[in-house]
Amino acid sequence: MSMPRWDARNRAAYTAARNHSLWWFTVESEAYTNGAGENISADDADRCRGAFRYPRTFARIHTAGLKGDAGFCAECDVPYCARHWRREATDGEGTTLCPLGHRR
């Protein structure tokens, strides 16, 4: 949700948590979200910026260290949205499969 839609309480929480000497990082993917965001160091911001440069590949995205690797399948080298990743019913550990059946 964008900040202009936040109520006064959520804006106050953001303001209290925000350290303006650090980068503010938000993540929303099919595997993970960090809500309104979090402070990260300049080194972490540079690592993420480098990971998402073109051409985007699994190997490059993986260096960001994000849970779910931004939807990329390591074997297909393609990103899939949440609608395309599916849980494997027989696996009690929460393994998900890409459309081609590769495990994450």
Backbone hydrogen bonds in HBPLUS format (Angstrom, degrees):
<---DONOR---> <-ACCEPTOR-->    atom                        ^
c    i                          cat <-CA-CA->   ^        H-A-AA   ^      H-
h    n   atom  resd res      DA  || num        DHA   H-A  angle D-A-AA Bond
n    s   type  num  typ     dist DA aas  dist angle  dist       angle   num
A0005-ARG N   A0002-SER O   2.96 MM   3  5.77 155.5  2.02 125.5 132.6     1
A0006-TRP N   A0003-MET O   2.87 MM   3  5.14 161.8  1.91 116.7 122.9     2
A0011-ARG N   A0007-ASP O   3.06 MM   4  6.35 159.1  2.10 156.9 163.5     3
A0012-ALA N   A0008-ALA O   2.95 MM   4  6.12 154.0  2.02 146.7 153.6     4
A0013-ALA N   A0009-ARG O   3.02 MM   4  6.29 153.4  2.09 145.3 152.4     5
A0014-TYR N   A0010-ASN O   3.01 MM   4  6.20 158.5  2.05 146.4 151.8     6
A0015-THR N   A0011-ARG O   2.94 MM   4  6.14 165.4  1.97 149.2 153.2     7
A0016-ALA N   A0012-ALA O   2.94 MM   4  6.11 154.2  2.00 146.5 153.3     8
A0017-ALA N   A0013-ALA O   3.04 MM   4  6.20 147.3  2.15 143.3 151.7     9
A0017-ALA N   A0014-TYR O   3.13 MM   3  5.19 120.8  2.50  96.1 110.8    10
A0018-ARG N   A0014-TYR O   2.90 MM   4  5.90 138.6  2.08 152.7 163.8    11
A0022-LEU N   A0019-ASN O   3.00 MM   3  5.72 166.7  2.02 125.2 128.6    12
A0023-TRP N   A0040-ILE O   2.98 MM  17  5.22 141.5  2.13 169.6 163.6    13
A0040-ILE N   A0023-TRP O   2.80 MM  17  5.22 153.3  1.87 147.5 153.1    14
A0025-PHE N   A0038-GLU O   2.82 MM  13  5.35 170.3  1.83 156.0 159.0    15
A0038-GLU N   A0025-PHE O   2.93 MM  13  5.35 141.1  2.08 134.5 146.3    16
A0034-ASN N   A0027-VAL O   3.08 MM   7  5.51 150.3  2.17 141.7 143.8    17
A0029-SER N   A0032-TYR O   2.79 MM   3  5.30 153.9  1.86 157.6 165.8    18
A0037-GLY N   A0034-ASN O   3.07 MM   3  5.38 155.7  2.14 132.6 130.6    19
A0045-ALA N   A0041-SER O   2.94 MM   4  6.25 156.2  2.00 149.0 156.2    20
A0046-ASP N   A0042-ALA O   2.90 MM   4  6.11 155.8  1.96 146.9 153.0    21
A0047-ARG N   A0043-ASP O   2.97 MM   4  6.21 153.2  2.04 144.6 152.0    22
A0048-CYS N   A0044-ASP O   3.00 MM   4  6.24 160.6  2.03 150.3 154.6    23
A0049-ARG N   A0045-ALA O   2.88 MM   4  6.03 160.1  1.92 149.4 155.7    24
A0050-GLY N   A0046-ASP O   2.93 MM   4  6.05 160.0  1.97 146.8 151.9    25
A0051-ALA N   A0047-ARG O   3.00 MM   4  6.17 147.1  2.11 139.6 149.0    26
A0052-PHE N   A0048-CYS O   3.14 MM   4  6.35 143.1  2.28 147.6 155.2    27
A0053-ARG N   A0050-GLY O   3.37 MM   3  5.39 169.1  2.39 104.7 107.0    28
A0061-ILE N   A0057-THR O   2.88 MM   4  6.06 176.3  1.88 162.1 163.4    29
A0062-HIS N   A0058-PHE O   2.78 MM   4  5.76 160.2  1.81 158.4 163.4    30
A0063-THR N   A0060-ARG O   3.15 MM   3  5.59 142.9  2.29 107.7 117.1    31
A0064-ALA N   A0061-ILE O   2.95 MM   3  5.67 162.1  1.99 121.6 127.3    32
A0065-GLY N   A0062-HIS O   3.10 MM   3  5.71 154.8  2.17 115.3 121.8    33
A0069-ASP N   A0066-LEU O   2.99 MM   3  5.20 161.3  2.03 129.6 129.1    34
A0071-GLY N   A0068-GLY O   2.91 MM   3  5.69 149.1  2.01 127.5 134.9    35
A0072-PHE N   A0069-ASP O   2.98 MM   3  5.57 169.2  1.99 124.8 126.7    36
A0080-TYR N   A0071-GLY O   2.81 MM   9  5.10 160.9  1.85 125.4 128.2    37
A0073-CYS N   A0078-VAL O   2.91 MM   5  5.67 154.8  1.97 145.8 149.6    38
A0077-ASP N   A0073-CYS O   2.84 MM   4  5.42 148.5  1.93 143.3 151.6    39
A0084-HIS N   A0081-CYS O   2.97 MM   3  5.59 145.4  2.09 116.2 125.3    40
A0085-TRP N   A0081-CYS O   3.35 MM   4  6.78 145.6  2.48 150.3 160.0    41
A0086-ARG N   A0097-LEU O   2.97 MM  11  5.29 158.6  2.01 145.6 152.5    42
A0097-LEU N   A0086-ARG O   2.70 MM  11  5.29 156.3  1.75 151.7 159.2    43
A0088-GLU N   A0095-THR O   3.03 MM   7  5.89 162.7  2.06 161.1 157.6    44
A0091-ASP N   A0088-GLU O   3.22 MM   3  5.60 160.4  2.26 113.2 119.2    45
A0104-ARG N   A0096-THR O   2.96 MM   8  5.62 138.6  2.13 161.5 165.0    46
A0098-CYS N   A0102-HIS O   3.03 MM   4  5.38 152.6  2.11 140.7 148.2    47
A0101-GLY N   A0098-CYS O   2.87 MM   3  5.16 164.9  1.90 117.8 122.1    48
